Amino acid sequence: MEDVAQRCLAMARYLASTGDTVRGTARRFGVSKSLAHRELTVRLRTLDRSLYEKVRGQLQYHKAIRHLLGGEATRRRYLSKKAESGE
């Protein structure tokens, strides 16, 4: 159980310091996105409340801008396909 708590705190510190996404954090620590999200939202609250508040703010920010990021990714994908086809 100690290893799980240490991993949770390490992921939270990483996310708070880099501003990375949950997916990026999960990839970095070799865990699933679901596990990373659960640890950062549920387990972290009992381990370190102040770090939890920082991470929560970051997660809320990412949730607020996700529609913009998704739209940008789609735009780039279609521009790329357009360039490949020579239009």
VEXSETOR-381216 format. One record per atom (N, C-alpha, C, O, CB): x, y, z; atom name; residue in one letter. Coordinates in Angstrom, 1 decimal. Glycine has a CB too. Layout:
N
X / Y / Z / CA / a;
...
***
This chain:
87
0.8 / -1.2 / 0.0 / N / m;
0.0 / 0.0 / 0.0 / CA / m;
0.9 / 1.3 / 0.0 / C / m;
0.5 / 2.3 / -0.5 / O / m;
-0.9 / 0.0 / 1.2 / CB / m;
2.0 / 1.2 / 0.6 / N / e;
3.0 / 2.3 / 0.7 / CA / e;
3.4 / 2.7 / -0.8 / C / e;
3.5 / 3.9 / -1.1 / O / e;
4.2 / 2.0 / 1.5 / CB / e;
3.7 / 1.7 / -1.6 / N / d;
4.1 / 2.0 / -3.0 / CA / d;
3.0 / 2.7 / -3.7 / C / d;
3.3 / 3.6 / -4.5 / O / d;
4.4 / 0.7 / -3.7 / CB / d;
1.7 / 2.4 / -3.5 / N / v;
0.6 / 3.0 / -4.2 / CA / v;
0.5 / 4.5 / -3.8 / C / v;
0.3 / 5.3 / -4.6 / O / v;
-0.7 / 2.3 / -3.9 / CB / v;
0.7 / 4.7 / -2.5 / N / a;
0.6 / 6.1 / -2.0 / CA / a;
1.8 / 6.9 / -2.5 / C / a;
1.6 / 8.1 / -2.9 / O / a;
0.7 / 6.1 / -0.4 / CB / a;
3.0 / 6.3 / -2.6 / N / q;
4.1 / 7.0 / -3.1 / CA / q;
3.9 / 7.4 / -4.6 / C / q;
4.3 / 8.4 / -5.1 / O / q;
5.4 / 6.2 / -2.9 / CB / q;
3.4 / 6.4 / -5.4 / N / r;
3.1 / 6.6 / -6.8 / CA / r;
2.1 / 7.7 / -7.0 / C / r;
2.2 / 8.6 / -7.8 / O / r;
2.7 / 5.3 / -7.5 / CB / r;
1.1 / 7.7 / -6.1 / N / c;
0.0 / 8.7 / -6.2 / CA / c;
0.6 / 10.1 / -6.0 / C / c;
0.3 / 11.0 / -6.7 / O / c;
-1.1 / 8.4 / -5.2 / CB / c;
1.4 / 10.2 / -4.9 / N / l;
2.0 / 11.5 / -4.6 / CA / l;
3.0 / 12.0 / -5.7 / C / l;
3.0 / 13.1 / -6.1 / O / l;
2.7 / 11.5 / -3.3 / CB / l;
3.7 / 11.0 / -6.3 / N / a;
4.7 / 11.3 / -7.4 / CA / a;
3.9 / 11.8 / -8.6 / C / a;
4.3 / 12.8 / -9.2 / O / a;
5.5 / 10.1 / -7.7 / CB / a;
2.8 / 11.2 / -8.9 / N / m;
2.0 / 11.6 / -10.1 / CA / m;
1.4 / 13.0 / -9.8 / C / m;
1.4 / 13.8 / -10.8 / O / m;
0.9 / 10.6 / -10.4 / CB / m;
1.0 / 13.2 / -8.6 / N / a;
0.4 / 14.5 / -8.3 / CA / a;
1.4 / 15.6 / -8.4 / C / a;
1.1 / 16.7 / -8.9 / O / a;
-0.3 / 14.5 / -6.9 / CB / a;
2.6 / 15.4 / -7.9 / N / r;
3.6 / 16.4 / -7.9 / CA / r;
4.0 / 16.7 / -9.4 / C / r;
4.2 / 17.8 / -9.8 / O / r;
4.9 / 15.9 / -7.1 / CB / r;
4.1 / 15.6 / -10.2 / N / y;
4.5 / 15.7 / -11.6 / CA / y;
3.4 / 16.6 / -12.3 / C / y;
3.7 / 17.5 / -13.1 / O / y;
4.6 / 14.3 / -12.3 / CB / y;
2.1 / 16.2 / -12.1 / N / l;
1.1 / 16.9 / -12.8 / CA / l;
1.0 / 18.4 / -12.4 / C / l;
0.8 / 19.3 / -13.2 / O / l;
-0.3 / 16.3 / -12.6 / CB / l;
1.2 / 18.6 / -11.1 / N / a;
1.1 / 20.0 / -10.6 / CA / a;
2.3 / 20.8 / -11.1 / C / a;
2.1 / 22.0 / -11.4 / O / a;
1.1 / 20.0 / -9.1 / CB / a;
3.5 / 20.2 / -11.2 / N / s;
4.6 / 21.0 / -11.6 / CA / s;
4.7 / 21.2 / -13.2 / C / s;
5.2 / 22.2 / -13.6 / O / s;
5.9 / 20.4 / -11.1 / CB / s;
4.2 / 20.2 / -13.9 / N / t;
4.4 / 20.3 / -15.4 / CA / t;
3.1 / 20.8 / -16.1 / C / t;
3.2 / 21.4 / -17.2 / O / t;
4.8 / 19.0 / -15.9 / CB / t;
2.0 / 20.6 / -15.4 / N / g;
0.7 / 21.0 / -16.1 / CA / g;
0.3 / 20.0 / -17.1 / C / g;
-0.5 / 20.3 / -18.0 / O / g;
0.8 / 22.4 / -16.7 / CB / g;
0.9 / 18.8 / -17.1 / N / d;
0.5 / 17.8 / -18.1 / CA / d;
-0.9 / 17.3 / -17.9 / C / d;
-1.5 / 17.7 / -16.9 / O / d;
1.5 / 16.6 / -17.9 / CB / d;
-1.4 / 16.6 / -18.8 / N / t;
-2.8 / 16.0 / -18.7 / CA / t;
-2.8 / 14.7 / -18.0 / C / t;
-1.7 / 14.2 / -17.7 / O / t;
-3.4 / 15.8 / -20.2 / CB / t;
-3.9 / 14.2 / -17.7 / N / v;
-4.0 / 12.9 / -17.0 / CA / v;
-3.5 / 11.8 / -17.9 / C / v;
-2.8 / 10.9 / -17.4 / O / v;
-5.5 / 12.6 / -16.6 / CB / v;
-3.8 / 11.9 / -19.2 / N / r;
-3.3 / 10.9 / -20.1 / CA / r;
-1.7 / 11.0 / -20.2 / C / r;
-1.1 / 9.9 / -20.2 / O / r;
-3.8 / 11.2 / -21.5 / CB / r;
-1.2 / 12.1 / -20.2 / N / g;
0.3 / 12.3 / -20.3 / CA / g;
0.9 / 11.8 / -19.0 / C / g;
2.0 / 11.1 / -19.0 / O / g;
0.7 / 13.7 / -20.5 / CB / g;
0.3 / 12.1 / -17.9 / N / t;
0.8 / 11.6 / -16.6 / CA / t;
0.7 / 10.1 / -16.5 / C / t;
1.7 / 9.5 / -16.0 / O / t;
0.0 / 12.3 / -15.4 / CB / t;
-0.4 / 9.5 / -16.9 / N / a;
-0.5 / 8.1 / -16.9 / CA / a;
0.5 / 7.4 / -17.8 / C / a;
1.1 / 6.4 / -17.4 / O / a;
-1.9 / 7.7 / -17.4 / CB / a;
0.8 / 8.0 / -18.9 / N / r;
1.8 / 7.4 / -19.9 / CA / r;
3.1 / 7.5 / -19.2 / C / r;
3.9 / 6.5 / -19.3 / O / r;
1.8 / 8.2 / -21.2 / CB / r;
3.5 / 8.6 / -18.6 / N / r;
4.8 / 8.8 / -17.9 / CA / r;
5.0 / 7.8 / -16.8 / C / r;
6.1 / 7.3 / -16.6 / O / r;
4.9 / 10.2 / -17.4 / CB / r;
3.9 / 7.5 / -16.1 / N / f;
4.1 / 6.5 / -14.9 / CA / f;
3.7 / 5.1 / -15.3 / C / f;
3.8 / 4.2 / -14.4 / O / f;
3.2 / 7.0 / -13.8 / CB / f;
3.4 / 4.8 / -16.5 / N / g;
3.1 / 3.5 / -16.9 / CA / g;
1.8 / 2.9 / -16.3 / C / g;
1.8 / 1.7 / -16.0 / O / g;
4.2 / 2.6 / -16.6 / CB / g;
0.8 / 3.7 / -16.1 / N / v;
-0.5 / 3.2 / -15.6 / CA / v;
-1.6 / 3.6 / -16.6 / C / v;
-1.3 / 4.4 / -17.5 / O / v;
-0.7 / 3.7 / -14.2 / CB / v;
-2.8 / 3.1 / -16.4 / N / s;
-3.9 / 3.4 / -17.2 / CA / s;
-4.4 / 4.8 / -16.9 / C / s;
-4.2 / 5.3 / -15.8 / O / s;
-5.0 / 2.4 / -17.1 / CB / s;
-5.1 / 5.4 / -17.8 / N / k;
-5.6 / 6.8 / -17.6 / CA / k;
-6.7 / 6.7 / -16.5 / C / k;
-6.8 / 7.6 / -15.7 / O / k;
-6.3 / 7.3 / -18.9 / CB / k;
-7.4 / 5.6 / -16.5 / N / s;
-8.5 / 5.5 / -15.4 / CA / s;
-7.8 / 5.4 / -14.0 / C / s;
-8.3 / 6.0 / -13.1 / O / s;
-9.3 / 4.2 / -15.7 / CB / s;
-6.8 / 4.6 / -13.9 / N / l;
-6.1 / 4.5 / -12.6 / CA / l;
-5.5 / 5.9 / -12.2 / C / l;
-5.6 / 6.3 / -11.0 / O / l;
-5.0 / 3.5 / -12.7 / CB / l;
-4.8 / 6.6 / -13.1 / N / a;
-4.2 / 7.9 / -12.8 / CA / a;
-5.3 / 8.8 / -12.4 / C / a;
-5.1 / 9.6 / -11.4 / O / a;
-3.5 / 8.4 / -14.1 / CB / a;
-6.4 / 8.9 / -13.1 / N / h;
-7.5 / 9.8 / -12.7 / CA / h;
-8.1 / 9.5 / -11.3 / C / h;
-8.3 / 10.4 / -10.5 / O / h;
-8.6 / 9.7 / -13.8 / CB / h;
-8.3 / 8.2 / -11.1 / N / r;
-8.8 / 7.8 / -9.8 / CA / r;
-7.8 / 8.2 / -8.6 / C / r;
-8.2 / 8.7 / -7.6 / O / r;
-9.0 / 6.3 / -9.7 / CB / r;
-6.6 / 7.9 / -8.8 / N / e;
-5.6 / 8.2 / -7.8 / CA / e;
-5.5 / 9.8 / -7.6 / C / e;
-5.3 / 10.2 / -6.5 / O / e;
-4.2 / 7.7 / -8.2 / CB / e;
-5.6 / 10.5 / -8.7 / N / l;
-5.4 / 12.0 / -8.5 / CA / l;
-6.7 / 12.7 / -8.0 / C / l;
-6.6 / 13.8 / -7.5 / O / l;
-5.1 / 12.6 / -9.9 / CB / l;
-7.8 / 12.0 / -8.1 / N / t;
-9.1 / 12.6 / -7.6 / CA / t;
-9.6 / 12.0 / -6.3 / C / t;
-10.2 / 12.7 / -5.5 / O / t;
-10.1 / 12.5 / -8.7 / CB / t;
-9.4 / 10.7 / -6.1 / N / v;
-9.9 / 10.1 / -4.9 / CA / v;
-8.9 / 9.9 / -3.8 / C / v;
-9.0 / 10.3 / -2.7 / O / v;
-10.6 / 8.7 / -5.3 / CB / v;
-7.8 / 9.1 / -4.2 / N / r;
-6.8 / 8.7 / -3.2 / CA / r;
-6.0 / 9.9 / -2.7 / C / r;
-5.7 / 10.0 / -1.5 / O / r;
-5.9 / 7.7 / -3.8 / CB / r;
-5.7 / 10.9 / -3.6 / N / l;
-4.8 / 12.0 / -3.3 / CA / l;
-5.5 / 12.9 / -2.2 / C / l;
-4.8 / 13.5 / -1.4 / O / l;
-4.5 / 12.8 / -4.5 / CB / l;
-6.8 / 12.9 / -2.2 / N / r;
-7.6 / 13.8 / -1.3 / CA / r;
-7.3 / 13.4 / 0.2 / C / r;
-7.2 / 14.3 / 1.0 / O / r;
-9.1 / 13.7 / -1.5 / CB / r;
-7.1 / 12.1 / 0.4 / N / t;
-6.8 / 11.7 / 1.8 / CA / t;
-5.3 / 11.7 / 2.1 / C / t;
-4.9 / 11.8 / 3.3 / O / t;
-7.3 / 10.3 / 2.0 / CB / t;
-4.4 / 11.7 / 1.1 / N / l;
-3.0 / 11.7 / 1.3 / CA / l;
-2.4 / 13.1 / 1.6 / C / l;
-1.6 / 13.3 / 2.5 / O / l;
-2.3 / 11.1 / 0.2 / CB / l;
-2.8 / 14.1 / 0.7 / N / d;
-2.2 / 15.4 / 0.8 / CA / d;
-3.3 / 16.4 / 0.3 / C / d;
-3.4 / 16.6 / -0.9 / O / d;
-0.9 / 15.5 / 0.0 / CB / d;
-4.0 / 17.1 / 1.2 / N / r;
-5.1 / 18.0 / 0.8 / CA / r;
-4.6 / 19.2 / 0.0 / C / r;
-5.3 / 19.5 / -1.0 / O / r;
-5.8 / 18.4 / 2.0 / CB / r;
-3.5 / 19.8 / 0.3 / N / s;
-3.1 / 21.0 / -0.4 / CA / s;
-2.6 / 20.6 / -1.8 / C / s;
-2.9 / 21.3 / -2.8 / O / s;
-1.9 / 21.7 / 0.3 / CB / s;
-1.9 / 19.5 / -2.0 / N / l;
-1.5 / 19.0 / -3.3 / CA / l;
-2.8 / 18.7 / -4.1 / C / l;
-2.8 / 18.9 / -5.3 / O / l;
-0.5 / 17.9 / -3.2 / CB / l;
-3.7 / 18.1 / -3.5 / N / y;
-5.0 / 17.7 / -4.1 / CA / y;
-5.7 / 18.9 / -4.7 / C / y;
-6.2 / 18.9 / -5.8 / O / y;
-6.0 / 17.0 / -3.1 / CB / y;
-5.7 / 20.0 / -4.0 / N / e;
-6.3 / 21.3 / -4.4 / CA / e;
-5.6 / 21.8 / -5.7 / C / e;
-6.3 / 22.3 / -6.6 / O / e;
-6.3 / 22.4 / -3.3 / CB / e;
-4.3 / 21.7 / -5.7 / N / k;
-3.5 / 22.2 / -6.9 / CA / k;
-3.9 / 21.3 / -8.1 / C / k;
-4.1 / 21.8 / -9.2 / O / k;
-2.0 / 22.1 / -6.6 / CB / k;
-3.9 / 20.0 / -7.9 / N / v;
-4.2 / 19.1 / -9.0 / CA / v;
-5.6 / 19.2 / -9.4 / C / v;
-5.8 / 19.2 / -10.6 / O / v;
-3.9 / 17.6 / -8.5 / CB / v;
-6.5 / 19.4 / -8.5 / N / r;
-7.9 / 19.6 / -8.9 / CA / r;
-8.1 / 20.8 / -9.8 / C / r;
-8.8 / 20.8 / -10.8 / O / r;
-8.8 / 19.7 / -7.6 / CB / r;
-7.4 / 21.9 / -9.4 / N / g;
-7.4 / 23.1 / -10.3 / CA / g;
-6.9 / 22.8 / -11.7 / C / g;
-7.5 / 23.3 / -12.7 / O / g;
-6.6 / 24.2 / -9.6 / CB / g;
-5.8 / 22.1 / -11.8 / N / q;
-5.3 / 21.7 / -13.1 / CA / q;
-6.2 / 20.8 / -13.9 / C / q;
-6.4 / 21.1 / -15.1 / O / q;
-3.9 / 20.9 / -12.9 / CB / q;
-6.9 / 19.9 / -13.2 / N / l;
-7.8 / 19.0 / -13.9 / CA / l;
-9.0 / 19.8 / -14.4 / C / l;
-9.6 / 19.5 / -15.4 / O / l;
-8.3 / 17.9 / -13.0 / CB / l;
-9.5 / 20.7 / -13.6 / N / q;
-10.6 / 21.6 / -14.0 / CA / q;
-10.3 / 22.4 / -15.2 / C / q;
-11.1 / 22.6 / -16.1 / O / q;
-11.1 / 22.5 / -12.8 / CB / q;
-9.1 / 22.9 / -15.2 / N / y;
-8.6 / 23.7 / -16.3 / CA / y;
-8.6 / 22.9 / -17.6 / C / y;
-9.1 / 23.3 / -18.6 / O / y;
-7.2 / 24.3 / -16.1 / CB / y;
-8.0 / 21.7 / -17.5 / N / h;
-8.0 / 20.8 / -18.7 / CA / h;
-9.4 / 20.5 / -19.2 / C / h;
-9.6 / 20.4 / -20.4 / O / h;
-7.2 / 19.6 / -18.4 / CB / h;
-10.3 / 20.3 / -18.2 / N / k;
-11.7 / 19.9 / -18.6 / CA / k;
-12.3 / 21.1 / -19.3 / C / k;
-13.1 / 21.0 / -20.2 / O / k;
-12.5 / 19.5 / -17.3 / CB / k;
-12.0 / 22.3 / -18.8 / N / a;
-12.6 / 23.5 / -19.4 / CA / a;
-12.1 / 23.8 / -20.8 / C / a;
-12.9 / 24.4 / -21.6 / O / a;
-12.3 / 24.7 / -18.5 / CB / a;
-10.9 / 23.4 / -21.2 / N / i;
-10.3 / 23.7 / -22.5 / CA / i;
-10.4 / 22.5 / -23.4 / C / i;
-9.9 / 22.6 / -24.6 / O / i;
-8.9 / 24.2 / -22.4 / CB / i;
-10.9 / 21.4 / -23.0 / N / r;
-10.8 / 20.2 / -23.8 / CA / r;
-11.5 / 20.3 / -25.2 / C / r;
-11.1 / 19.8 / -26.2 / O / r;
-11.3 / 19.0 / -23.1 / CB / r;
-12.6 / 21.1 / -25.2 / N / h;
-13.3 / 21.3 / -26.5 / CA / h;
-12.4 / 22.1 / -27.5 / C / h;
-12.5 / 21.9 / -28.7 / O / h;
-14.6 / 22.0 / -26.3 / CB / h;
-11.6 / 23.0 / -27.0 / N / l;
-10.7 / 23.7 / -27.8 / CA / l;
-9.6 / 22.8 / -28.4 / C / l;
-9.2 / 22.9 / -29.5 / O / l;
-10.1 / 24.9 / -27.1 / CB / l;
-9.0 / 22.0 / -27.5 / N / l;
-7.9 / 21.1 / -27.9 / CA / l;
-8.4 / 20.1 / -28.9 / C / l;
-7.7 / 19.8 / -29.9 / O / l;
-7.3 / 20.4 / -26.7 / CB / l;
-9.6 / 19.6 / -28.7 / N / g;
-10.2 / 18.6 / -29.6 / CA / g;
-10.4 / 19.2 / -31.0 / C / g;
-10.1 / 18.6 / -32.0 / O / g;
-11.4 / 18.0 / -29.1 / CB / g;
-10.9 / 20.4 / -31.0 / N / g;
-11.2 / 21.1 / -32.2 / CA / g;
-9.9 / 21.4 / -33.0 / C / g;
-9.8 / 21.2 / -34.2 / O / g;
-11.9 / 22.4 / -32.0 / CB / g;
-8.8 / 21.7 / -32.3 / N / e;
-7.5 / 22.0 / -32.9 / CA / e;
-6.9 / 20.8 / -33.5 / C / e;
-6.4 / 20.8 / -34.5 / O / e;
-6.6 / 22.6 / -31.8 / CB / e;
-7.1 / 19.6 / -32.7 / N / a;
-6.5 / 18.4 / -33.2 / CA / a;
-7.3 / 18.0 / -34.5 / C / a;
-6.6 / 17.5 / -35.5 / O / a;
-6.7 / 17.3 / -32.2 / CB / a;
-8.6 / 18.2 / -34.6 / N / t;
-9.3 / 17.8 / -35.8 / CA / t;
-8.9 / 18.7 / -36.9 / C / t;
-8.7 / 18.2 / -38.1 / O / t;
-10.8 / 18.0 / -35.5 / CB / t;
-8.7 / 20.0 / -36.7 / N / r;
-8.3 / 20.9 / -37.7 / CA / r;
-7.0 / 20.5 / -38.3 / C / r;
-6.8 / 20.5 / -39.5 / O / r;
-8.3 / 22.4 / -37.2 / CB / r;
-6.0 / 20.2 / -37.4 / N / r;
-4.7 / 19.8 / -37.9 / CA / r;
-4.8 / 18.5 / -38.7 / C / r;
-4.1 / 18.3 / -39.8 / O / r;
-3.7 / 19.6 / -36.7 / CB / r;
-5.6 / 17.5 / -38.3 / N / r;
-5.8 / 16.3 / -39.0 / CA / r;
-6.3 / 16.5 / -40.4 / C / r;
-5.7 / 15.9 / -41.4 / O / r;
-6.7 / 15.3 / -38.2 / CB / r;
-7.3 / 17.3 / -40.6 / N / y;
-7.9 / 17.6 / -41.9 / CA / y;
-6.9 / 18.4 / -42.8 / C / y;
-6.9 / 18.2 / -44.0 / O / y;
-9.2 / 18.3 / -41.8 / CB / y;
-6.2 / 19.3 / -42.2 / N / l;
-5.2 / 20.1 / -42.9 / CA / l;
-4.1 / 19.1 / -43.5 / C / l;
-3.6 / 19.3 / -44.6 / O / l;
-4.6 / 21.2 / -42.1 / CB / l;
-3.7 / 18.2 / -42.6 / N / s;
-2.7 / 17.2 / -43.0 / CA / s;
-3.2 / 16.3 / -44.1 / C / s;
-2.5 / 16.1 / -45.1 / O / s;
-2.3 / 16.4 / -41.8 / CB / s;
-4.4 / 15.9 / -44.1 / N / k;
-5.0 / 15.1 / -45.1 / CA / k;
-5.1 / 15.9 / -46.4 / C / k;
-4.9 / 15.3 / -47.5 / O / k;
-6.4 / 14.5 / -44.7 / CB / k;
-5.5 / 17.1 / -46.3 / N / k;
-5.6 / 18.0 / -47.5 / CA / k;
-4.3 / 18.2 / -48.2 / C / k;
-4.2 / 18.1 / -49.4 / O / k;
-6.2 / 19.3 / -47.0 / CB / k;
-3.2 / 18.4 / -47.4 / N / a;
-1.9 / 18.5 / -47.9 / CA / a;
-1.4 / 17.3 / -48.6 / C / a;
-0.7 / 17.3 / -49.6 / O / a;
-0.9 / 19.0 / -46.8 / CB / a;
-1.7 / 16.1 / -48.0 / N / e;
-1.3 / 14.8 / -48.6 / CA / e;
-2.0 / 14.6 / -49.9 / C / e;
-1.4 / 14.0 / -50.9 / O / e;
-1.6 / 13.7 / -47.7 / CB / e;
-3.2 / 15.0 / -50.1 / N / s;
-3.9 / 14.7 / -51.3 / CA / s;
-3.6 / 15.8 / -52.4 / C / s;
-4.0 / 15.6 / -53.5 / O / s;
-5.4 / 14.7 / -51.0 / CB / s;
-2.9 / 16.9 / -52.0 / N / g;
-2.5 / 17.9 / -52.9 / CA / g;
-3.5 / 18.9 / -53.3 / C / g;
-3.4 / 19.6 / -54.3 / O / g;
-2.0 / 17.2 / -54.2 / CB / g;
-4.5 / 19.1 / -52.5 / N / e;
-5.6 / 20.1 / -52.7 / CA / e;
-5.1 / 21.5 / -52.5 / C / e;
-5.9 / 22.4 / -52.7 / O / e;
-6.8 / 19.8 / -51.9 / CB / e;
***
